[in-house]
Amino acid sequence: MGAQEKSQGNSNSLQRVKVYRLNEDGKWDDQGTGHVTVDYLERSEELALYVFDEEDNETLLVHRICPDDIYRKQEDTIISWRDSEYSTELALSFQENTGCSYIWDHICNVQRNIHFSSLNSETFHSMNSELRELPAVELSTLPIILKTVTESGIADQMRLTELILNDQDFFQKLMELFRICEDLENMDGLHMIFKIVKGIILLNSAQIFEKIFGEELIMDIIGSLEYDPDVPQVQHYRNFLKEHVVFKEAVPIKNPMVISKIHQAYRVGYLKDVVLARVLDEATVASLNSMIHSNNAIVISLLKDDSTFIQELFARLRSPTTSAESKKNLVYFLREFCSLSKSLQMVQQLQLFRDLINEGIFDIISDALQSQDKKLVLTGHPHTILESGSNPSALSCCSPGRDSSFRTFG
């Protein structure tokens, strides 16, 4: 599968940018507008920035991420660099500063991994010369894979991460094997797969997280973690997520990426706070929190720019035909929406709150304060709605009994 095809399902492809190139006269030429993503170069282990035209999906830019200190971030929305291949300065101007920060973090992570791999290249050969490839994912090879995952040193873990990422079918094959073991009630196999998946998560690789927490794999990944050999009974995490977490939209969300990001953040939070709460180290928890925070920022950024969504939210809040229960859910939603808007830059926050005031948020607060429902009164208090602190996992932390307005439809 080519990078262009793979990018279609990549969350980063939503990052809208203009591509600029410095001409011989010292002026910036507009090369077009598209979506930027980080992906592997064709038939290569190297990562690159791709920009695909938003109109015809043609490639506007391919740039191999360089380990040298050539990148500059300016004004929270611009990333520029001197490109040796083009022999000129290039720049990406982002529509959203959250998208700029997301791609900037990717570039920094890739550079760190390149430097780390370079520093440890000799160590890879001296410590673990046999770790040149992963065995085929089969029931008979599970013990070897488990040993490789759980007994690797730091240098070997970098090599292991590289091998896993280079094998495009590794996780699909592992999850197929998981389903077979589950059908056959092969507990030994299920226990080994649990340890393998847990060990891979503890490698704390952002690129691995993007793979295993995508819609295609995440429910099987969570399912494989139901079979902890140290817990007497099999857990039922998937049943909870499928049967007890109801997708109930306070206001219809038409953007499928928003819905996907809400679901993903919710499930990753559930995995962090419930499924693996007792085994995750601080570094992995921080990485998962960062992923959740990034999802929340993308959701809020997309929703705030959807004028029809905001207008419908307030139309339903003001409508006399809206039931008391629906109105209560809408107020809970509004409170958390305002809370999570703290992930935006200050200028965007101020603009959002101006829009909310223009739509009549203070009338909604006034109505909520007159309710007989004490919980709704507390939720509708202006201090609660407009001064809510940002919680990086508020969209997604999922534990039985947790009350969250986004949870009611996420």
C-alpha positions in Angstrom: 0.0 0.0 0.0 1.5 3.4 -1.0 1.8 6.4 1.4 -0.9 8.2 -0.5 -3.4 5.4 0.0 -2.4 4.9 3.6 -2.8 8.6 4.4 -6.6 8.4 3.7 -7.3 6.8 7.0 -4.6 8.7 8.9 -5.9 11.2 11.5 -3.0 13.6 10.6 -4.4 14.0 7.0 -7.0 16.4 8.5 -4.2 19.0 9.2 -4.9 21.6 6.5 -1.9 23.6 5.3 -0.6 25.9 2.6 2.8 25.0 1.1 5.2 27.9 0.4 8.5 27.9 -1.4 11.0 30.8 -1.4 11.8 31.9 -4.9 15.0 33.5 -6.3 13.6 37.0 -5.6 13.3 36.2 -1.9 9.5 36.0 -2.1 7.3 33.1 -0.9 5.4 31.4 -3.7 2.1 29.6 -2.8 2.4 26.0 -4.0 -1.1 25.0 -3.1 -3.4 24.0 -0.2 -3.7 20.4 1.1 -3.5 18.1 4.1 -0.2 17.1 5.7 0.6 13.7 7.3 3.7 11.8 8.5 4.2 8.5 6.7 6.9 6.1 5.5 8.6 6.7 2.2 7.9 4.1 -0.4 10.0 1.0 0.1 11.9 2.7 2.9 12.1 2.7 6.7 12.4 6.5 6.7 9.6 8.8 7.6 8.5 11.9 5.6 6.1 14.8 5.5 3.5 14.3 2.8 1.1 17.1 1.6 -1.7 16.0 -0.6 -3.8 18.6 -2.5 -7.2 19.0 -1.0 -8.9 19.2 -4.4 -7.4 16.3 -6.5 -5.3 14.5 -3.9 -2.1 15.1 -6.0 1.2 15.2 -4.0 2.2 18.8 -3.3 5.2 17.9 -1.2 7.3 14.9 -0.1 10.0 15.7 2.4 12.1 13.1 4.2 12.4 14.2 7.9 16.0 15.1 8.6 17.8 14.5 11.9 19.6 17.8 11.6 18.4 21.0 13.3 16.9 22.6 10.2 13.3 23.1 11.3 11.8 26.2 12.8 8.3 26.8 14.4 7.0 30.3 14.0 3.9 32.0 15.4 2.3 28.7 16.4 1.1 28.0 12.9 4.2 27.9 10.6 6.9 25.2 10.2 9.8 26.2 7.9 13.1 24.6 6.9 16.0 24.8 4.3 15.4 21.8 2.0 18.6 20.5 0.4 16.7 18.5 -2.2 14.8 21.6 -3.4 17.8 23.9 -2.6 15.5 26.5 -1.1 13.4 27.4 1.9 10.1 25.6 2.3 7.3 26.4 4.8 4.0 24.9 5.9 1.4 27.4 7.1 -1.3 25.6 9.2 -4.9 26.6 9.4 -5.0 25.4 13.0 -2.2 25.8 15.6 -3.2 22.5 17.1 -2.4 20.8 13.8 0.9 22.7 13.7 1.8 21.5 17.2 0.8 17.9 16.3 3.1 17.7 13.3 5.9 19.6 15.1 5.8 16.9 17.9 5.9 14.2 15.2 9.0 15.8 13.6 10.7 16.1 17.0 9.9 12.4 17.9 11.2 11.2 14.6 14.4 13.2 15.1 14.8 11.7 18.6 14.4 8.2 17.3 16.9 8.8 14.5 19.5 10.1 17.0 18.8 7.3 19.4 19.1 4.6 16.7 22.3 6.1 15.5 23.8 6.2 19.0 22.9 2.6 19.6 23.5 1.1 16.2 26.7 -0.6 17.4 24.9 -1.7 20.5 22.2 -3.4 18.4 24.8 -5.5 16.7 26.8 -6.4 19.7 24.0 -7.0 22.2 21.4 -8.7 20.0 22.8 -9.7 16.6 20.2 -12.4 16.3 17.3 -9.8 16.4 17.3 -9.2 12.7 13.7 -10.1 12.0 10.6 -11.2 13.9 9.4 -14.7 13.5 6.1 -15.4 11.7 3.1 -14.8 13.9 1.9 -18.4 14.6 0.8 -20.3 17.6 4.1 -22.2 17.7 6.2 -19.0 17.6 4.3 -17.2 20.4 6.9 -18.2 23.1 9.7 -16.8 20.9 7.8 -13.5 20.3 7.0 -13.3 24.0 10.6 -13.8 25.0 11.7 -11.2 22.5 9.2 -8.6 23.7 9.6 -9.1 27.4 13.4 -9.8 27.7 14.7 -7.1 25.4 17.1 -4.4 26.8 16.6 -0.7 26.0 18.7 -0.9 22.8 16.9 -4.1 21.7 13.5 -2.4 22.4 14.3 0.3 19.8 15.2 -2.4 17.3 12.1 -4.4 18.3 9.9 -1.3 17.8 11.5 -0.8 14.3 10.8 -4.4 13.3 7.2 -4.3 14.5 6.5 -1.1 12.6 8.2 -2.5 9.4 5.9 -5.5 9.5 2.7 -4.1 8.1 0.7 -7.2 9.0 2.1 -8.0 12.4 -0.8 -6.7 14.5 -3.5 -8.0 12.1 -1.9 -11.5 12.3 -1.5 -11.3 16.0 -5.2 -10.4 16.5 -6.3 -13.1 14.1 -4.4 -15.6 16.2 -6.0 -14.0 19.3 -9.5 -14.7 17.9 -8.6 -18.3 17.0 -7.2 -18.9 20.5 -10.4 -17.4 22.0 -12.7 -19.5 19.8 -10.7 -22.6 20.9 -10.5 -21.5 24.5 -6.7 -21.9 24.3 -5.9 -20.2 27.6 -2.1 -20.7 27.3 -2.1 -18.9 24.0 -4.4 -16.2 25.3 -2.1 -15.6 28.3 0.9 -15.3 26.0 -0.9 -12.9 23.7 -1.8 -10.8 26.8 1.8 -10.5 27.8 2.9 -9.8 24.3 0.4 -7.0 23.8 1.1 -5.5 27.2 4.9 -5.6 26.5 4.4 -3.9 23.2 2.3 -1.1 24.7 5.1 -0.6 27.3 7.5 0.0 24.4 5.7 3.4 24.5 5.9 4.1 20.8 3.6 6.8 19.4 3.7 5.1 16.0 2.7 1.8 17.5 -0.1 3.5 19.4 -1.4 5.0 16.1 -1.6 1.5 14.7 -3.1 -0.5 17.5 -5.6 2.2 18.7 -7.1 2.7 15.2 -10.7 1.6 14.7 -9.7 -1.6 13.0 -7.7 -3.0 15.9 -8.5 -1.3 19.2 -11.4 -3.6 20.2 -9.4 -6.7 19.6 -6.4 -5.2 21.4 -8.6 -4.5 24.4 -10.1 -8.0 24.1 -6.6 -9.6 24.2 -6.0 -7.7 27.5 -9.0 -9.5 29.1 -6.9 -12.6 29.6 -4.4 -11.5 32.3 -2.8 -14.7 33.8 -2.4 -12.9 37.1 -6.1 -12.3 37.5 -8.3 -15.3 38.5 -11.2 -14.4 36.2 -11.4 -13.4 32.6 -12.4 -9.7 32.4 -15.2 -8.3 30.2 -13.9 -5.0 28.9 -15.3 -5.3 25.4 -18.8 -6.2 26.8 -18.7 -3.0 28.9 -17.7 -0.9 25.9 -20.2 -2.4 23.6 -23.2 -2.9 25.9 -22.9 -0.1 28.5 -21.3 2.8 26.7 -24.1 4.2 24.5 -23.4 6.6 21.7 -26.1 9.1 22.3 -25.5 12.4 20.6 -26.8 15.5 22.4 -26.5 17.3 19.0 -26.0 15.3 15.8 -22.3 15.3 14.7 -21.9 15.1 11.0 -18.1 15.0 10.8 -17.0 11.3 11.0 -13.5 12.3 12.1 -15.0 14.0 15.2 -17.0 10.8 16.1 -13.9 8.6 15.4 -11.7 10.8 17.6 -14.3 10.8 20.5 -14.5 7.0 20.3 -10.8 6.6 20.2 -10.1 8.9 23.1 -12.7 7.3 25.2 -11.4 3.8 24.6 -7.7 4.8 25.1 -8.7 6.4 28.4 -10.6 3.3 29.4 -7.5 1.2 28.6 -5.3 3.6 30.6 -7.5 4.0 33.6 -9.1 0.5 33.9 -7.6 -2.2 31.7 -3.9 -1.6 32.4 -4.2 0.9 35.3 -2.0 -1.2 37.6 0.8 -2.0 35.1 1.5 1.1 33.1 4.6 3.2 33.9 4.5 7.0 34.2 6.1 7.5 30.8 3.5 5.4 29.0 0.6 7.0 30.9 2.0 10.4 29.9 2.1 9.3 26.2 -1.5 8.0 26.4 -2.6 11.2 28.0 -0.9 13.2 25.2 -2.8 11.1 22.6 -6.1 11.7 24.4 -5.3 15.4 24.7 -4.5 15.6 21.0 -7.8 13.9 20.2 -9.7 16.3 22.4 -8.0 19.3 20.8 -8.9 18.1 17.3 -12.5 17.5 18.3 -12.9 20.9 19.9 -11.1 22.6 17.0 -13.4 21.0 14.4 -16.6 21.5 16.4 -15.9 25.2 17.2 -15.5 25.9 13.4 -18.8 24.2 12.6 -21.3 27.1 12.8 -24.3 24.9 12.1 -23.3 22.6 15.0 -23.1 25.6 17.5 -26.3 27.1 16.2 -28.2 23.8 16.5 -26.9 23.3 20.0 -28.4 26.6 21.2 -31.5 26.2 19.1 -32.2 22.9 21.0 -31.4 24.6 24.3 -33.9 27.4 23.7 -36.6 25.3 22.1 -39.7 24.8 24.3 -40.2 21.4 22.8 -36.9 20.1 24.1 -37.6 17.6 26.9 -36.1 18.3 30.4 -33.9 15.3 30.1 -32.5 16.3 26.7 -32.0 19.9 28.0 -30.0 18.6 30.9 -27.8 16.5 28.6 -27.3 19.6 26.4 -26.2 21.7 29.4 -23.8 18.9 30.5 -22.4 18.9 27.0 -22.0 22.7 26.9 -20.1 22.6 30.2 -17.6 20.0 29.0 -17.3 21.7 25.6 -16.3 24.9 27.4 -13.9 23.0 29.7 -12.1 21.3 26.8 -11.9 24.5 24.9 -9.0 25.4 27.2 -6.9 23.2 24.9 -7.2 26.0 22.3 -4.9 29.0 22.1 -6.1 32.1 24.0 -7.1 34.0 20.8 -9.3 31.0 19.7 -10.7 30.7 23.2 -11.8 34.3 23.3 -13.3 34.0 19.8 -15.2 30.9 20.8 -16.6 32.5 24.0 -17.6 35.6 22.0 -19.5 33.3 19.7 -21.2 31.5 22.6 -22.2 34.8 24.2 -23.7 35.9 20.9 -25.7 32.7 20.7 -27.1 33.4 24.2 -25.0 31.3 26.7 -25.9 33.6 29.6 -29.7 32.9 29.0 -28.9 29.2 29.1 -27.0 29.7 32.4 -29.9 31.7 33.8 -32.4 28.9 32.9 -30.2 26.2 34.4 -29.8 28.1 37.7 -33.6 28.1 38.1 -33.9 24.3 37.7 -35.1 22.1 40.5 -32.3 19.7 39.7 -29.5 20.6 42.1 -26.9 18.8 39.9 -28.0 20.8 36.9 -27.8 24.0 38.9 -24.2 23.2 39.8 -23.4 22.4 36.2 -25.1 25.5 34.9 -23.3 27.9 37.3 -21.3 30.4 35.3 -18.2 29.6 37.2 -18.6 25.9 36.4 -19.3 26.5 32.7 -16.9 29.3 31.8 -14.1 28.7 34.2 -13.8 24.9 34.0 -10.2 23.7 34.1 -8.9 21.6 31.2 -8.9 17.9 31.8 -6.8 16.1 29.1 -9.0 12.9 29.5 -12.4 14.4 30.0 -13.6 13.2 26.7 -12.5 9.7 27.2 -11.8 8.5 30.7 -14.1 5.6 31.0 -14.8 3.8 34.2 -18.1 2.3 35.4 -20.3 5.0 36.8 -18.3 7.9 35.5 -20.6 10.8 34.6 -19.5 12.8 31.6 -21.5 14.8 29.1 -19.3 13.7 26.2 -19.5 10.1 27.5 -23.3 10.2 27.0 -22.7 10.4 23.3 -19.1 9.0 23.1 
